[in-house]
Amino acid sequence: TISYSLSAAAMLIKKRKLTASFLEIPEEKDTLLRSWRSGEHSDWTLTVGESTFKVHKVIVATGERASAFLAAAFRKHLGDVEEHTDLTKLLPKQCWPHFEAVLDFIYSDKLEIEAESWGPLVKMADVLQMGTLYTKCVEAGNQFLCNEDADKHAPRLAMDAVRLQLGGRLQDEVIQVAVDLMASCFKSIQTTDLVMQPVEVLQLLLQRDDLEVDHEDAVFDLLLELSSRLEKAQMELLWRCCRLQRLSPNKVLKIADIEEIPKEALVWALANRPAAVNLAPPSWANPWSHGTAYRGREILFVIPNARDYAAKRYTRSESHRLLDKFSWRLLIFPHGTGTESTPGKTTAAFVELVPDADFDEWTVKGIRYSITAVNWKSPEKNITKDHEFQFSHFEVDNGWHRGFVPVEDMTEEQGWLNGKGELCFRGNLCCRSAEVQIQGGSAEGAQLTEVRMGNSAHGSEAPRQVKAGQNVRAMGNGGAGPARRSN
């Protein structure tokens, strides 16, 4: 009986619990949080421009988010009467509005990085020696340059990288990635955004062989527009990026009004026009002799003496740079791909993709193109066909055997030939959504490279003689839809 009574008493004790809570003083609650904003118990002052910040040395100078620079400043000033550090001259003015975000990160680990704040935050992380903040900024930069809005963020990041002098490997990487992105979507970049870019970024961009422009005249027109907004010294550098020898005659005539283009540049361009032989540039032409290849997403191909072609005889346009390791061109059969006895012969037209090297295997997905047979007399009679295709080492070309100009209608009266007997085709191509896969090298060192949106490819073997598309044997196509040639 005694044992039972003790157990019951113990059970009663266990069921009881303390319920008292701490009585907080509401007005004191917020002042106890780790914060620099109230200045409570602060023991150091930081100045940035006209703003002052009351901080706590033990928080700012210790922990994984601490500033090694400020920790050293605290030690250096030990014992001084004035416990203060002025960062005004140390931090670029562009960084000042974002300094509060750095303090919030130190105190609370909270940080929102936008494209506009990315550069200033990187710069302050470097100057204040904050490794954790620097790493977060690098991770955010990768997101900005890889997401759906990468083409919008890239110009801003490149601009800040140069203006803030982020320096080292990071600055070079940001500029390279940004230029890759901007080159692949150049048509959609506003002139106002280009004006904001440092000259060194614009030079790298406008020198690209794979710049997304229709033709060199578009580069010329852009530089004319920029010349009204940039200084003369800047334009002298940028005009060197224009391939004067690839301009149309109308644009060449306008060169006479451009002071920043010296006569040496024009002489070199005229001497190196497409009809001329390849020349070794004299020393005075060196600043203008870099980048002479055709580039552009539009090819205007004028074929002389089109009536004189035999069936199955073809002609190719000049190749235009497209992606880092590929060019493109038009392949035209003025009298079709059938035999002389084939009834209803029509001109045939194809787009060819040409790799720089004899890769073992390659595929380029998502190429959109159009081919237009141009009517010299009546543009409304132009015949345009468009298609999206996956090019590869097995299928280097794609187009139409039928559906363009009937050979019997290829006359000046019908408008398909001009007064000189020339036939004209125009090709347009878009590779913004292209995906490139390259298998190159020997069996021992074969490497696979995949590139999206026309960015640079790396890791392939050294260029060799191109073999794809050297032999042409066209075969008939049952319909008028897209077809490829048979090699």
Secondary structure by P-SEA (a helix, b strand, c coil): caaaaaaaaaaaaaaccccccccccccccccccccccccccccbbbbcccbbbbbbcccccccccccaaaaaaaaaaccccccccccccccccccccaaaaaaaaacccbbbbcccaaaaaaaaaaaaccaaaaaaaaaaaaaaacccccccaaaaaaaaaaaaccccaaaaaaaaaaaaaaaaccccccaaaaaaccaaaaaaaaaccccccccaaaaaaaaaaacccccaaaaaaaaaacccccccaaaaaaccccccccaaaaaaaaaaccccccccccccccccccccccccccccccccccccccccccccccbbbccccbbbbbbbcccccccccccbbbbbbbbbbbbcccccbbbbcccccccccccccccccbbbbbbbbbbcccccccccccccccccccccccccccccbbbbbbbbbbcccbbbbbbcccccbbbbbbbcccccccccccccccccccbbbbbbbcccccccccc
